[in-house]
Amino acid sequence: MKAGNIVTMNPVHFLLNMASLISYPIIMRPLLERTLPISKKEFDAIMADREAAILKTLFLK
């Protein structure tokens, strides 16, 4: 945060945000696969794309 690479916030909030963004789709996978009109392969591709989305959400360029 001091270096300006991360949005300034309470470090606890940063860790909670990171944990939530990473774990929620994994925990919810069975429900999401049943309710969203996507295949398991498409879900895996979406999860791969989330890496960039999570980094963009948590870190500044």
Buried (B, 14 or more C-beta within 10 A) or exposed (E): EEEEEEEEEEEEEBEEBEEEBBEEBEEEBEEBEEEEEEEEEEBEEBEEEBEEEBEEEBEEE
